[in-house]
Amino acid sequence: MTSQAVVFLQGICAVAAWAVGLFFLRFWRESRDQFFAYFAIGFWLMATTWALLGLESPTAENRPYIYGLRLLAFLLIIAAIVDKNRNPQH
């Protein structure tokens, strides 16, 4: 796959993750359930990583700060799921 195609696909992923984050933000505003807020922030962090990769070098995924942001995004999503399952009254 060419470098331009990789950048294009990373841009698509970034926009899609940002849109998903907006949906979760809307659900959070309606319910005030922190589960949705964690998911929104997690997806926005993922969108940020894809945007950074597209702006810098499409094949430079071994950058530690990008993996750090992805790790933070996944930890937020996992924390939201664990919190929701521990406290079913939310």
BALOBA-1460 file (C-alpha; in Angstrom, 3 decimals):
// residues 90
<rec num="1" residu="m" x="0.000" y="0.000" z="0.000"/>
<rec num="2" residu="t" x="1.321" y="3.415" z="-0.854"/>
<rec num="3" residu="s" x="2.135" y="6.048" z="1.719"/>
<rec num="4" residu="q" x="-0.657" y="8.298" z="0.427"/>
<rec num="5" residu="a" x="-3.224" y="5.538" z="0.846"/>
<rec num="6" residu="v" x="-2.076" y="4.930" z="4.422"/>
<rec num="7" residu="v" x="-2.398" y="8.640" z="5.243"/>
<rec num="8" residu="f" x="-5.860" y="8.696" z="3.644"/>
<rec num="9" residu="l" x="-7.023" y="5.696" z="5.681"/>
<rec num="10" residu="q" x="-5.594" y="7.178" z="8.881"/>
<rec num="11" residu="g" x="-7.531" y="10.362" z="8.160"/>
<rec num="12" residu="i" x="-10.721" y="8.355" z="7.698"/>
<rec num="13" residu="c" x="-10.102" y="6.540" z="10.985"/>
<rec num="14" residu="a" x="-9.429" y="9.820" z="12.771"/>
<rec num="15" residu="v" x="-12.654" y="11.408" z="11.527"/>
<rec num="16" residu="a" x="-14.671" y="8.281" z="12.323"/>
<rec num="17" residu="a" x="-13.265" y="8.065" z="15.866"/>
<rec num="18" residu="w" x="-13.965" y="11.765" z="16.400"/>
<rec num="19" residu="a" x="-17.581" y="11.287" z="15.247"/>
<rec num="20" residu="v" x="-18.031" y="8.290" z="17.544"/>
<rec num="21" residu="g" x="-16.698" y="10.419" z="20.397"/>
<rec num="22" residu="l" x="-19.337" y="13.049" z="19.590"/>
<rec num="23" residu="f" x="-22.079" y="10.423" z="19.785"/>
<rec num="24" residu="f" x="-20.831" y="9.296" z="23.196"/>
<rec num="25" residu="l" x="-20.673" y="12.926" z="24.320"/>
<rec num="26" residu="r" x="-24.319" y="13.341" z="23.345"/>
<rec num="27" residu="f" x="-25.250" y="10.216" z="25.315"/>
<rec num="28" residu="w" x="-23.295" y="11.541" z="28.308"/>
<rec num="29" residu="r" x="-25.086" y="14.906" z="28.138"/>
<rec num="30" residu="e" x="-28.451" y="13.126" z="28.174"/>
<rec num="31" residu="s" x="-27.679" y="10.634" z="30.942"/>
<rec num="32" residu="r" x="-24.707" y="12.135" z="32.869"/>
<rec num="33" residu="d" x="-23.333" y="8.580" z="33.061"/>
<rec num="34" residu="q" x="-19.534" y="8.755" z="33.277"/>
<rec num="35" residu="f" x="-19.357" y="5.571" z="31.190"/>
<rec num="36" residu="f" x="-20.164" y="7.610" z="28.084"/>
<rec num="37" residu="a" x="-17.723" y="10.378" z="29.023"/>
<rec num="38" residu="y" x="-14.879" y="7.862" z="29.340"/>
<rec num="39" residu="f" x="-15.758" y="6.372" z="25.974"/>
<rec num="40" residu="a" x="-15.907" y="9.808" z="24.316"/>
<rec num="41" residu="i" x="-12.492" y="10.776" z="25.659"/>
<rec num="42" residu="g" x="-11.070" y="7.381" z="24.691"/>
<rec num="43" residu="f" x="-12.258" y="7.701" z="21.106"/>
<rec num="44" residu="w" x="-10.977" y="11.267" z="20.868"/>
<rec num="45" residu="l" x="-7.560" y="10.083" z="22.032"/>
<rec num="46" residu="m" x="-7.620" y="7.416" z="19.330"/>
<rec num="47" residu="a" x="-8.591" y="10.070" z="16.768"/>
<rec num="48" residu="t" x="-5.652" y="12.156" z="17.940"/>
<rec num="49" residu="t" x="-3.206" y="9.294" z="17.445"/>
<rec num="50" residu="w" x="-4.413" y="8.644" z="13.900"/>
<rec num="51" residu="a" x="-4.277" y="12.340" z="13.073"/>
<rec num="52" residu="l" x="-0.726" y="12.611" z="14.448"/>
<rec num="53" residu="l" x="0.366" y="9.617" z="12.410"/>
<rec num="54" residu="g" x="-1.187" y="11.084" z="9.283"/>
<rec num="55" residu="l" x="0.464" y="14.450" z="9.828"/>
<rec num="56" residu="e" x="3.911" y="13.092" z="10.654"/>
<rec num="57" residu="s" x="4.867" y="9.854" z="9.007"/>
<rec num="58" residu="p" x="2.264" y="7.243" z="8.160"/>
<rec num="59" residu="t" x="4.600" y="4.357" z="8.967"/>
<rec num="60" residu="a" x="6.071" y="5.771" z="12.200"/>
<rec num="61" residu="e" x="3.768" y="3.934" z="14.583"/>
<rec num="62" residu="n" x="6.642" y="3.042" z="16.857"/>
<rec num="63" residu="r" x="6.650" y="6.517" z="18.383"/>
<rec num="64" residu="p" x="6.290" y="6.117" z="22.164"/>
<rec num="65" residu="y" x="3.945" y="9.061" z="22.676"/>
<rec num="66" residu="i" x="1.514" y="7.708" z="20.103"/>
<rec num="67" residu="y" x="1.478" y="4.324" z="21.797"/>
<rec num="68" residu="g" x="1.142" y="6.118" z="25.135"/>
<rec num="69" residu="l" x="-1.968" y="7.941" z="23.921"/>
<rec num="70" residu="r" x="-3.412" y="4.712" z="22.561"/>
<rec num="71" residu="l" x="-2.696" y="2.968" z="25.845"/>
<rec num="72" residu="l" x="-4.436" y="5.767" z="27.723"/>
<rec num="73" residu="a" x="-7.435" y="5.523" z="25.388"/>
<rec num="74" residu="f" x="-7.787" y="1.780" z="25.894"/>
<rec num="75" residu="l" x="-7.290" y="2.099" z="29.661"/>
<rec num="76" residu="l" x="-10.089" y="4.673" z="29.815"/>
<rec num="77" residu="i" x="-12.417" y="2.378" z="27.901"/>
<rec num="78" residu="i" x="-11.495" y="-0.579" z="30.112"/>
<rec num="79" residu="a" x="-11.959" y="1.554" z="33.242"/>
<rec num="80" residu="a" x="-15.417" y="2.595" z="32.022"/>
<rec num="81" residu="i" x="-16.441" y="-1.022" z="31.457"/>
<rec num="82" residu="v" x="-15.069" y="-2.195" z="34.813"/>
<rec num="83" residu="d" x="-16.723" y="0.716" z="36.637"/>
<rec num="84" residu="k" x="-20.048" y="0.051" z="34.938"/>
<rec num="85" residu="n" x="-19.943" y="-3.644" z="35.885"/>
<rec num="86" residu="r" x="-18.978" y="-2.908" z="39.493"/>
<rec num="87" residu="n" x="-21.695" y="-0.323" z="39.994"/>
<rec num="88" residu="p" x="-24.790" y="-1.501" z="38.119"/>
<rec num="89" residu="q" x="-26.878" y="1.373" z="39.538"/>
<rec num="90" residu="h" x="-25.152" y="3.877" z="37.175"/>
